Amino acid sequence: MPFANLLEKLRDRVVHRSQIGKRKLDRSAVRRRLDESRRILGERFLALARAGRVEVPAELSRYADAVRGLEEELQAIDRRLEELRNEHPGHHQPSTT
């Protein structure tokens, strides 16, 4: 195989692999946007449900209950964390989260 053909095949392979890499990056970016849109949709739907403007369908109620439970758990952790910080106010370190 002549050297020119080898270089051309190598170039083609590099181009092909870079196209695959680009498509993977594109897919990841769209996936992040989709996840964010779903999160916002869920938050807004729950806000409407809590305001009494929409009813949560029975098949979604366990998920709404799970979200509510996790929110309460997070609030309890935040309260306990604040209590711990207040036990030694001089040793408080800023949160990194």
matplotlib code that plots the C-alpha trace (Angstrom):
import matplotlib.pyplot as plt

x = [0.0, 1.5, 2.2, -0.3, -3.1, -2.1, -2.2, -5.6, -7.1, -5.7, -7.1, -10.5, -10.5, -9.5, -12.3, -14.8, -13.9, -14.0, -17.5, -18.6, -17.1, -19.0, -22.3, -21.7, -21.1, -24.2, -26.2, -24.9, -25.8, -29.3, -29.7, -28.8, -31.3, -34.0, -33.3, -33.5, -36.7, -38.2, -37.1, -38.7, -41.9, -42.1, -41.5, -44.1, -46.6, -46.2, -46.5, -49.8, -51.0, -50.1, -52.0, -55.0, -54.9, -54.4, -55.0, -52.2, -53.3, -53.4, -50.5, -48.3, -49.3, -46.5, -43.9, -45.4, -45.4, -41.8, -40.8, -42.7, -41.0, -37.5, -38.2, -39.1, -36.0, -33.8, -35.4, -34.8, -31.1, -30.8, -32.2, -29.9, -26.9, -27.8, -28.1, -24.7, -23.2, -24.7, -23.3, -19.8, -20.4, -16.7, -15.8, -18.3, -16.9, -18.7, -20.5, -19.1, -22.5]
y = [0.0, 3.3, 5.8, 8.3, 5.8, 5.0, 8.7, 9.1, 6.2, 7.5, 11.0, 9.4, 7.5, 10.6, 12.6, 9.8, 9.5, 13.3, 13.3, 10.6, 12.6, 15.7, 13.8, 12.5, 16.0, 17.2, 14.4, 15.2, 18.9, 18.1, 15.5, 18.2, 20.6, 17.9, 17.0, 20.6, 21.1, 18.1, 19.3, 22.7, 21.1, 18.9, 21.8, 24.0, 21.2, 20.5, 24.2, 24.3, 21.2, 22.7, 25.8, 23.7, 24.7, 21.2, 17.7, 15.2, 12.1, 8.9, 7.3, 10.3, 10.7, 8.4, 10.5, 13.8, 12.2, 11.2, 14.7, 16.1, 13.7, 14.5, 18.2, 17.7, 15.6, 18.2, 20.9, 18.8, 18.3, 22.0, 22.8, 20.3, 21.7, 25.2, 24.0, 22.4, 25.6, 27.6, 25.3, 26.8, 30.1, 31.0, 27.9, 28.4, 27.7, 28.9, 26.3, 25.1, 23.9]
z = [0.0, -1.0, 1.7, 0.2, 0.5, 4.1, 4.9, 3.2, 5.1, 8.4, 7.6, 6.8, 10.1, 12.1, 10.4, 11.0, 14.7, 15.2, 13.7, 16.1, 19.0, 17.8, 17.6, 21.2, 22.4, 20.6, 22.2, 25.6, 25.3, 24.1, 26.9, 29.5, 28.0, 27.9, 31.6, 32.6, 30.7, 32.4, 35.8, 35.2, 33.9, 37.0, 39.3, 37.6, 37.5, 41.2, 41.9, 40.0, 41.8, 45.2, 44.3, 43.4, 39.7, 38.4, 39.8, 40.1, 38.2, 40.3, 38.3, 39.2, 42.8, 44.2, 42.4, 43.7, 47.2, 46.8, 45.8, 48.7, 51.1, 49.7, 50.0, 53.6, 54.2, 52.6, 54.8, 57.9, 56.9, 56.3, 59.7, 61.4, 59.5, 60.7, 64.2, 64.0, 62.6, 65.4, 68.1, 67.4, 65.7, 65.7, 63.7, 60.9, 57.5, 54.4, 52.4, 49.1, 47.8]

ax = plt.figure().add_subplot(projection="3d")
ax.plot(x, y, z, "-o")
ax.set_aspect("equal")
plt.show()
